[in-house]
Amino acid sequence: MSPQRFVIDTAAVAAEKFDDETVVLHFESGRYFSLGGAASWIWQAFEQPNDVATLATAAPGGALGPALADIERFVAELEALKLLLPVSGGAASAPLAPAPELWAAPSLEVFSDLSDLIALDPVHEVDAMMGWPRRPDPGIG
């Protein structure tokens, strides 16, 4: 049995890398995420279908190194947050970018302070008199 492969759910998220941090925005939930440490490298690896074992092999220390548990934990978090999708079959994974030489455990910070505004549909969920980003009064028909 081949290892489970995952890919970024590009229909549900947008991401941007800033220096050593990647910021990911999940459209449906309105949450955004800050990926630090090795998380940016892991995220980039899932731009194409990939699996945990392949990433662990490319990390410092190889598949038996300390990175394996970090990668497994982080991928489970990303899947639970619906940022990654499981995939089956398909072509072999593309070559990975070099892993960070100094391994720092991947970190994930979740922010929901703007979730109402981010999840708002600015075309359909507007108040005709006030405009975006104000939701229409639910009592008005």
C-alpha positions in Angstrom: 0.0 0.0 0.0 1.4 3.4 -1.0 1.6 6.2 1.6 -1.2 8.7 1.9 -0.6 11.7 -0.3 -1.9 15.2 0.2 -2.1 18.5 -1.8 -3.1 22.0 -0.9 -6.8 22.7 -1.4 -6.2 25.6 -3.8 -9.9 26.2 -4.3 -10.3 26.9 -0.5 -7.1 28.7 0.4 -4.7 31.5 -0.7 -1.2 31.6 0.6 1.7 34.0 0.5 5.3 33.6 1.7 7.0 36.5 3.5 10.6 35.8 4.4 10.5 32.8 6.7 6.7 32.9 7.3 3.8 31.8 5.2 0.4 33.2 5.7 -2.6 31.1 4.6 -6.2 32.3 4.3 -9.1 29.9 4.4 -12.0 31.4 2.5 -14.9 29.4 3.9 -14.0 29.7 7.6 -12.4 33.2 7.3 -9.5 32.1 9.5 -6.0 32.9 8.6 -2.9 31.0 9.6 0.8 31.9 10.2 3.2 29.1 9.4 6.6 29.3 11.0 9.7 27.1 11.4 9.8 24.3 8.9 6.1 24.8 8.2 6.7 27.0 5.1 8.9 24.3 3.6 6.3 21.6 4.3 3.5 23.8 2.9 5.5 24.4 -0.3 6.0 20.7 -0.7 2.3 20.2 -0.9 1.8 22.5 -3.8 2.1 19.2 -5.7 0.8 15.9 -4.3 3.2 14.6 -1.7 3.4 12.3 1.3 4.9 12.5 4.8 7.6 9.9 4.1 9.0 11.8 1.1 9.2 15.0 3.1 10.8 13.2 6.1 13.4 11.6 3.8 14.3 15.1 2.5 14.5 16.7 6.0 17.7 16.8 8.0 18.5 13.4 9.4 16.4 11.6 6.8 13.4 9.4 7.5 14.7 8.3 10.9 15.5 11.9 12.0 13.4 14.0 14.5 11.6 15.7 11.6 9.3 12.7 10.9 7.1 13.2 14.0 7.0 17.0 13.4 5.9 16.5 9.8 3.3 13.9 10.8 1.8 16.2 13.5 1.8 19.2 11.2 0.2 17.4 8.3 -2.5 16.1 10.6 -3.3 19.6 11.7 -3.4 20.9 8.2 -5.8 18.2 7.1 -8.0 18.7 10.1 -8.2 22.4 9.3 -9.2 21.5 5.7 -6.1 23.2 4.2 -4.9 19.9 2.6 -6.8 17.4 0.6 -6.0 13.7 0.5 -5.3 12.5 -3.1 -4.8 9.1 -4.6 -2.9 7.9 -7.6 -1.4 10.3 -10.0 2.1 11.0 -11.1 5.2 10.9 -8.9 5.9 13.9 -6.7 8.0 16.7 -8.2 11.4 17.2 -6.6 11.3 19.1 -3.3 13.0 22.4 -2.6 15.9 21.9 -0.2 14.8 21.4 3.4 15.9 24.0 6.0 19.4 23.0 7.2 18.6 24.0 10.8 15.3 22.2 11.5 12.8 24.2 13.5 9.6 22.3 14.4 6.8 23.6 12.2 4.5 26.0 14.0 0.9 27.0 13.2 -0.9 30.0 14.6 -4.6 30.3 14.0 -6.3 33.7 13.8 -10.1 34.2 13.7 -10.3 37.9 14.6 -11.3 38.9 11.0 -13.2 35.7 10.1 -16.6 37.4 9.8 -15.2 39.9 7.3 -13.1 37.4 5.4 -16.0 35.0 5.0 -18.4 37.8 4.0 -19.6 37.6 0.4 -19.1 41.2 -0.7 -21.3 40.8 -3.8 -24.3 39.1 -2.2 -24.1 39.9 1.5 -24.2 43.7 1.6 -26.5 46.3 3.0 -27.8 48.4 0.1 -27.7 51.6 2.1 -24.4 51.1 4.0 -22.4 49.0 1.5 -19.7 46.5 2.2 -18.5 45.2 4.7 -21.7 45.5 6.6 -24.0 42.5 6.6 -27.7 43.3 5.9 -30.0 43.4 8.9 -31.5 39.9 9.1 -34.9 41.4 10.0 -35.2 43.1 6.6 -36.7 41.0 3.9 
